[in-house]
Amino acid sequence: MIDGHGDDRHRYNRKIEHNFSSNVYYKGYNPNLLTAISSAVPSIQHYPSPAAEELNEAVSRKFQLNGDQFLFTNGATEAFYLIAHLFSGASAAIVAPTFSEYEGACKIHGVDYYLVDKKTLTPSDYQLVFICNPNNPDGSIIPTPVLRQLIEGTPSTVFVIDEAYIEFTDQLESLAPLVKRLNNLIVIRSLTKTFAIPGIRLGYVIASSDIIEQLLSKKMPWSVNALAIHAGLQLFRHYEQWQFDVDGLLNETHEFIEQLSAIDGLEVLPTYTSYFLVKLHKKTAAELKAYLVKEHGILIRDATNFNRLTGEYIRLSTQSPAANASLVKALKNWK
C-alpha cells in the first residue's frame, strides 16, 4: 500500500509545526548517529553487501542468537512482503484493526488472508497468522505469556509477530529468544521508531535458520543501502545508551491523555504505548485533520482507513509538552 499511512506531511505545502501522525520517538535521533553516518558517506561509491550480512553479527550479540537467525531488510515493511512471497498461496489470519502492510503484502503475493478479531482468532484454521504486538494503531497488547502459549500450542501454524513498537511499552518481553526452539515463529523488529530514523529504512527478521534461508531465496540483493548498514552497526554498538526512557515517555503520555479526555466530544481509548486512538463524537476525522493543518500547522493521523475499525477515529502519538499543549488548545477551539 503506497498511500494511506500516518505521516503524510509530504502532501502539504504549508509548514507543519507539530506532527502527531507518526509514532516515531519525538525527540529524534541521537546526534552521535548523524556524525557516524556522515563519516560513512564515501562508502556510497561502492556496492553494499547483498544482504547486509555484517549486521547479523552485531545483532546476534544483543539477542544471544546465531547470526544465521537474522535477516536485515529495507524497513520492517520489506520483511512482510518477503514473508508473503514465501507463503504465496497459503491461508493467513491478520489480527485487525492493524498495520495495513500485512494486508498489502498478502494481496500482492496471493496469500488468502482474513481479517479477524483477536478474541475470536483460531490459529489452527490458518497456515500463517500476523499479529502486531503492541498493536498499531491502538496501542493494545497481547500479554507475552498468552502469546507464547498460543504459538507453542499451534505448531502447525506460523506466527509472524511484529515487535516494531515493543520498546514503546513496559508490559512486554520480546519473543525473539523462542526462535531457538520454535520453528513456527517469525519475529519482526524495526530500528525506525525507537531511534527516530524512518528515512533510513532498516528492519530485521528473527527466525530459525531454515526460515531465514528460505526468505533469503526470495530477497533481492542490496535492498539495505550502505548508509543504513553503517547506521545499524552504530545503533547496535550503542543500543542501550541511545535508547529512550520508556517510563518517562509513558508518564508524559498519561498527562497528555488526561488533558485530551477533558475535552468535550473526544474519547481516548486505553493504550499501553505512547500512541493511541481517539474516537470523535462530533464531526469527522477528515474535517478535524483539515482544520488542524490549515489553522494550526498540526498534523494528525486520520485513522478511519484502518480496516475493521468502525467510526470516526484519529491516532495521536505523544510529542513534546509544548506540542501537546498546542494540540490541546487547538482541539478546545475546534467548533
C-alpha positions in Angstrom: 0.0 0.0 0.0 1.7 3.2 -1.2 -0.7 5.6 0.3 -2.8 5.5 3.5 0.0 5.7 6.1 0.2 8.1 9.0 3.0 10.6 8.3 1.8 12.2 5.1 3.3 15.6 5.6 4.8 15.4 2.1 1.3 16.2 0.9 1.2 19.7 2.5 2.9 22.8 1.1 2.5 24.7 4.3 4.9 24.1 7.2 3.8 21.5 9.7 4.7 22.8 13.2 3.8 19.7 15.2 3.4 16.2 13.7 1.3 13.8 15.8 0.6 11.5 12.9 3.8 9.4 13.2 4.7 7.1 16.1 8.4 7.8 15.8 10.0 8.9 19.1 9.5 12.7 19.2 13.0 13.7 20.5 14.6 12.4 17.3 17.8 10.6 16.6 21.0 10.7 18.8 23.3 13.4 17.3 26.2 10.9 17.5 24.4 8.8 14.9 24.4 11.7 12.4 28.1 12.1 13.0 28.8 8.4 12.4 26.7 8.3 9.2 28.4 11.4 7.9 31.7 9.7 8.2 30.4 6.8 6.1 29.3 8.9 3.1 32.3 7.9 1.0 31.0 4.3 1.1 28.3 5.2 -1.3 30.7 4.8 -4.2 30.8 1.1 -3.5 28.0 -1.6 -3.6 26.9 -2.6 -0.1 26.9 -6.3 0.9 24.0 -8.0 -0.9 22.1 -9.0 2.3 23.8 -6.6 4.9 25.4 -9.6 6.4 27.7 -7.6 8.7 24.7 -6.5 10.7 23.9 -10.2 11.7 27.0 -10.4 13.9 26.1 -7.1 15.6 22.6 -8.0 16.3 23.4 -11.6 17.4 25.2 -10.2 20.4 22.1 -8.3 21.6 19.8 -11.3 21.4 22.4 -14.0 22.0 21.3 -15.9 18.9 23.2 -17.2 15.9 24.0 -14.9 13.1 22.1 -17.1 10.6 18.9 -16.5 12.6 18.6 -12.9 11.3 17.8 -11.2 8.0 18.0 -7.4 7.6 15.5 -5.6 5.3 14.6 -2.2 3.9 12.5 -1.3 6.9 10.2 -3.9 8.5 7.8 -3.5 5.6 10.1 -5.4 3.2 10.1 -8.3 5.7 6.3 -8.6 5.5 6.4 -8.7 1.7 9.2 -11.3 1.8 7.1 -13.5 4.2 4.0 -13.2 2.0 6.1 -14.1 -1.0 7.4 -17.2 0.8 3.9 -18.2 1.8 2.2 -17.4 -1.5 -1.0 -19.5 -1.8 -1.3 -20.1 1.9 -4.2 -19.1 4.1 -3.5 -16.3 6.7 -5.2 -14.5 9.5 -4.5 -10.9 10.2 -5.5 -9.8 13.7 -7.2 -6.4 12.9 -7.5 -3.5 13.0 -3.8 -3.2 12.4 -0.9 -2.1 10.2 -2.1 -2.1 6.5 1.1 -3.6 5.0 0.3 -7.2 6.2 -2.8 -7.0 4.0 -0.9 -5.3 1.2 1.8 -7.9 1.1 -0.8 -10.7 1.1 -2.7 -9.1 -1.8 0.4 -8.8 -4.0 1.7 -12.3 -3.3 -1.5 -14.3 -3.5 -1.9 -15.1 0.2 -5.6 -15.9 1.0 -6.0 -13.7 4.0 -8.8 -12.9 6.5 -9.1 -10.0 8.9 -10.0 -11.4 12.4 -10.5 -10.1 15.9 -8.0 -11.3 18.4 -10.8 -12.5 20.7 -12.1 -14.9 18.0 -8.8 -16.0 16.5 -8.5 -19.7 15.9 -4.8 -20.1 14.8 -5.2 -23.7 13.7 -7.6 -22.6 10.9 -4.7 -20.9 9.1 -1.2 -21.6 7.9 0.0 -18.1 8.8 -1.0 -15.5 11.4 0.1 -11.9 11.5 0.0 -10.2 15.0 1.3 -6.7 15.8 2.3 -6.6 19.5 1.9 -3.8 20.7 -0.7 -3.2 18.1 -0.8 -0.3 15.8 -3.0 1.8 15.8 -4.5 1.4 19.3 -1.5 0.5 21.5 -3.2 -2.6 22.8 -1.2 -5.7 23.7 -1.4 -9.5 24.0 0.5 -10.4 27.2 3.7 -12.3 26.5 2.7 -15.5 28.3 -0.6 -15.6 26.4 1.1 -15.2 23.1 3.8 -17.7 23.9 1.2 -20.3 24.9 -0.7 -19.6 21.6 2.4 -20.2 19.5 3.6 -23.2 21.4 0.1 -24.8 21.3 -0.3 -24.4 17.5 2.9 -25.8 15.9 1.3 -26.3 12.5 0.7 -22.5 12.1 3.5 -20.0 11.5 3.1 -16.8 13.6 4.5 -13.5 12.4 4.9 -11.3 15.4 5.6 -7.6 14.7 7.5 -6.1 17.6 8.2 -2.8 15.9 6.8 -0.9 18.9 7.8 -3.2 21.7 10.2 -0.6 23.2 7.2 1.8 23.5 5.7 -0.2 26.3 6.8 -1.6 29.6 4.4 -4.5 29.5 6.0 -7.0 27.1 9.1 -9.1 26.6 10.4 -10.0 23.2 9.6 -13.4 21.8 12.9 -13.5 19.9 14.6 -16.0 22.3 11.9 -18.5 21.4 13.2 -19.0 17.9 15.9 -21.2 19.4 13.3 -23.9 19.8 10.2 -22.9 17.8 10.2 -23.3 14.0 6.8 -21.7 13.7 7.8 -18.2 14.9 9.0 -15.2 12.9 9.7 -12.0 14.9 9.9 -8.7 13.0 11.8 -5.8 14.6 12.4 -2.2 13.5 15.1 0.4 14.3 12.9 3.1 12.7 10.6 4.0 15.5 12.9 3.7 18.6 15.8 5.6 17.1 13.8 8.0 15.0 15.3 7.1 11.6 12.3 6.4 9.3 14.1 7.9 6.4 16.9 5.3 6.6 14.6 2.2 6.4 16.1 -0.5 8.5 14.3 -3.5 9.9 15.1 -7.2 10.5 13.6 -10.7 10.8 14.4 -13.1 13.6 13.6 -16.8 12.9 15.0 -20.2 12.6 18.0 -20.6 10.3 15.8 -22.7 7.9 13.2 -19.9 7.6 15.9 -17.3 7.1 17.4 -19.3 4.4 14.1 -19.6 2.6 13.4 -15.8 2.9 16.9 -15.1 1.5 16.0 -17.1 -1.6 13.2 -14.6 -2.2 15.1 -11.4 -1.3 16.5 -9.0 -3.9 20.2 -8.0 -3.3 21.3 -4.6 -2.0 17.9 -3.6 -0.5 19.7 -2.3 2.5 22.0 0.6 1.5 25.5 1.3 2.7 24.5 4.2 5.0 21.7 2.1 6.6 24.2 -0.6 7.3 26.6 1.8 8.9 23.8 3.3 11.0 22.7 -0.2 12.1 26.3 -1.1 13.2 26.4 2.1 15.3 23.0 1.5 16.8 23.7 -2.0 17.9 27.0 -0.8 19.4 25.3 1.8 21.5 21.8 0.3 21.8 21.2 0.8 25.5 22.8 4.2 25.7 20.9 5.7 22.8 17.5 4.1 23.6 14.9 6.4 25.0 13.5 6.3 28.6 10.2 4.5 28.1 9.0 5.2 31.7 9.4 8.9 31.1 7.6 8.8 27.8 4.7 6.8 29.2 4.4 9.4 32.1 4.2 12.1 29.5 1.6 10.1 27.6 -0.6 9.7 30.8 -0.6 13.5 31.3 -1.4 14.1 27.7 -4.3 11.7 27.7 -5.7 13.3 30.9 -5.8 16.7 29.1 -7.4 15.2 26.0 -10.0 13.3 28.0 -11.3 16.6 29.5 -12.3 17.9 26.1 -15.9 17.5 25.1 -16.5 15.2 22.1 -13.3 13.2 22.5 -13.0 9.6 23.8 -9.4 8.4 24.3 -9.1 4.6 24.1 -6.9 2.7 26.6 -3.3 2.2 25.5 -0.1 0.6 26.7 2.1 2.7 24.5 2.8 6.4 23.7 0.3 6.3 20.8 -3.4 5.8 21.0 -6.7 6.1 19.3 -9.2 8.9 19.9 -12.9 8.4 19.0 -14.6 11.5 17.7 -18.2 12.1 18.8 -18.6 15.3 16.8 -17.9 15.7 13.1 -15.4 13.6 11.2 -11.7 12.8 11.4 -11.1 14.2 7.9 -12.7 17.5 9.0 -10.6 17.7 12.1 -7.4 16.9 10.3 -8.0 19.6 7.6 -8.8 22.2 10.4 -5.7 21.4 12.4 -3.4 21.6 9.3 -4.9 24.8 7.9 -5.4 26.7 11.2 -2.6 25.5 13.4 0.0 23.7 11.3 -0.7 20.5 13.2 -0.8 17.1 11.5 -2.7 14.1 13.0 -3.5 10.6 11.7 -6.9 10.1 10.2 -7.5 6.5 11.3 -10.7 5.8 9.5 -8.9 3.8 6.8 -7.9 1.1 9.2 -9.9 -2.0 8.3 -12.2 -3.4 11.0 -12.2 0.0 12.8 -15.7 1.4 12.6 -16.4 5.0 13.4 -14.6 8.3 13.3 -11.1 7.9 14.9 -7.8 9.7 14.9 -4.5 8.4 16.1 -2.1 10.5 18.1 1.4 10.0 19.3 2.8 11.8 22.3 5.1 14.7 21.3 6.9 17.3 23.4 5.0 19.0 26.2 4.8 22.2 24.2 3.4 20.4 21.1 0.9 18.5 23.2 -0.3 21.8 24.8 -0.7 23.3 21.3 -2.9 20.5 20.1 -5.0 20.5 23.3 -5.6 24.2 22.8 -6.5 23.8 19.2 -8.9 21.0 20.0 -10.6 23.1 22.6 -11.1 25.8 20.0 -12.5 23.4 17.4 -16.1 24.3 16.6 
